[in-house]
Amino acid sequence: MTHVLDRPATITTPAKAPKRKRLGLGKPIPYGRVLGPALVIAVWSITSATGALDPRILSAPWTIIQTGFELTANGKLPESILTSLQRAALGFFFGATAGTVLAILSGLSRVGEALIDGTVQVKRAIPSLGLIPLLILWLGIGEEFKIVVIAVTVATIMYLQTYAALTGIDSRYVELAEAVGLKRTQYVRKVVFPGALPGFFLGLRLAVTASWLSLVVLEQINATSGIGYLMFQAQNYGQTDVIVVGLVVYGLFGFVSDALLRIIERRALAWRRTLSG
């Protein structure tokens, strides 16, 4: 009889677990955000080249590019861009500063909250563009009027986002700060402000977009310069190519400013990735 130890040993390999299907969106597509605009431009070019799109309704892409170069060469476009940038930058700066200061006063103090929050919430229900008739009576139709409207729009958005971020700190962090004996100033500096940064940057991004949207409207109200004025003049002469050039410039303004804020946000919040990684 053959001994059990003389039998060849059989090695069993563990069965492979079935591969689980991932429920997420999958791997990001390289340059995926560019595909949508590229498809729109391709369809636009094809319909323009085949004559399916009437140039009186919308000029061809190559016509838009040519018009942009012409407006740049004669100085109209650079001058208009500089004027629009100045208006938007001043309105954004004053509005973001005022909104952030008011949010800090309201978010860190019960007295400030009682005095400020109710007023801002009432303003929230009133569209900033609805204040235009009143502000025209007060300030006229000059540069101050346009900057103030942009600043009011930006300030409201910055206040709401920053206030929500300051007052929405996780209660566990509050309990931890109390447990380790942090003082009020230390708690605000080490817990509240870092925890509110994501909401603050979200407010900045929303506010900078709102500043460009407000600028589009304001520059077509009795303006004598700027991208909006250039587009308004083109409307009177049926120049769709000039109008589209203005829209492209506005779009680039918004895209570039949002991209810059994203870069600043990533650097400012790099510590979050370090902690989670």
Secondary structure, DSSP 8 states (H G I E B T S, - for coil): ---GGGS----------------S--S--TTHHHHHHHHHHHHHHHHHHTT-S-TTTS--HHHHHHHHHHHHHTTHHHHHHHHHHHHHHHHHHHHHHHHHHHHHHHHS-HHHIIIIIHHHHHHHTS-GGGGHHHHHHHHTTSHHHHHHHHHHHHHHHHHHHHHHHHHT--HHHHHHHHHTT--HHHHIIIIIHHHHHHHHHHHHHHHHHHHHHHHHHHTTSS-SSSHHHHHHHHHHTT-HHHHHHHHHHHHHHHHHHHHHHHHHHHHHTHHHHHHH-
